[in-house]
C-alpha cells in the first residue's frame, strides 16, 4: 500500500502514517465506512499525533489478517 508504519516490536500497537493528505479523522472515517475496521486517530494523542493512526494487535491472527485484507481493498 505504500504506507509507512512504526512500532509493534515491543508493543501491541502500530502507528501508521495516514495515506495521502488525509487527516487522522478522515482516515478513521474511510476505514470505518469502507473497511468496517477501527483504530485510533492520532490527533487524539495531541497535535504531534495528527497525520498518524494507531492500530492494535490485541486480537487473533485470523482477525488481524482479515483487517489487513480490508485495508488493501480501501479506495484511497
GUMARFI-40709 format. One record per residue: x, y, z of N, C-alpha, C in turn. Coordinates in steps of 0.001 Angstrom, whole numbers, plus 500000, padded with zeros to 6 digits. Layout:
<atoms>
XYZXYZXYZ...
</atoms>
This chain:
<atoms>
500813498806500000500000500000500000500856501256500000502123501116500287502992502288500339502814503115501609502322502515502679502102503230503931503235502910504894503797503950505506504863503758506484504252503418507836504847502434508513504360502026509827505529501968510799505231502211512072506235502253513122505728501487514326506628500847515058506261500180516310505947498723516123505262498176517118504864496784517078505943495801517485507143496274517774508231495368518129508094494918519586508024495858520514507868495537521930506527496026522467505610496240521573504301496764521942503257496209520986502034496041521432500985495545520535500403496648519653500986497838519682500467498943518879501381499243517704500763499595516595501495500015515406500960501373515009501857502303514766501493503630514270501756503666512781500800504168512036500998504300510598500760505741510182501475506159509173501258507477508576499984507381507769499091508348507916497860508301507133498192508498505658497487507812504778497802507895503352497436509253502749498222509644501755497955510898501053497963512077501999496984512920501850496875514100502706495701513987503667495280512749503947494159512537504855494548512881506286493641513540507000493851513744508433493588512415509131493943512353510394493721511101511118492227510791511235491381511809511377489934511575511457489352511219510098489860511799509019489393511431507674489718509972507385490916509540507793491282508143507590490426507230508460490148507641509686489268506875510561487908506646509885487319507721509349486019507618508670486094506681507467487152506802506672487331505952505495487449504484505899488275504223506890488488502852507353487203502259507934486487503052508695485255502569509306484176502323508244483992503259507342482910503164506354483203502191505218484424502152504738484761501256503628485255499896504084486030499872505157486654498621505573486012497946506764485063498618507392484432498106508600485476497665509634486530498482509757487591498269510741487733499546511555488376499440512688488588500613513513490025500757513940490304501883514505491615502211515032491474503520515778492581504137516114492547505375516877493214506496516097492464507579515813493072508728515141494187509319515999495301509598515372496451510123516103496214511458516758495301512257516216495054513577516794494537513482518228493998512332518614493556512132519985494713512096520975495946512000520466497133511976521314497858513319521317497218514343520765497813515673520728498183516086519316498640517311519194498956517875517869499987517059517104500972516507517791502018515732517117501478514427516545500314513984517014499732512747516515498953512901515225498646514147514845497900514363513611498702513842512417498000513194511504498658512602510339499092511165510563498781510637511758499110509257512096497852508551512605497912507232512600496784506407513011497324505228513793496713504906514945497210503817515785496343502580515606497015501475515354496370500175515228496834499293516378496029498317516718496391497413517803496388495970517313497197495161517952497260493739517623496630492910518733495758493511519538495067492786520610493889492017520024494169491102519161493133490268518571493797488996518068493028488138517417493590486891516900494345487150515604495235486245515264495963486349513996494987486311512819493933485521512948492932485413511878492221486750511647491791487412512716491115488700512575492061489786512081493313489722512489494305490687512008494508490528510509494584489292510027494723489042508585493502489563507821492309489390508383491094489919507747491152491442507655491603492081508722491698493541508736492690494035507683493811493349507550494796493738506536494195493612505148493431492574504905492751492429503628491808493581503354491116494036504378490197495173504226490962496453503932492134496605504536492988497772504244493338497786502767493713496620502245494126496525500845492987496837499884491752496665500341490579496932499498490117498388499548490711499216500409490282500610500526490504501360499221489584502242498925489718503137497753490313504446498241491634504535498167492335505729498669492449506789497606
</atoms>
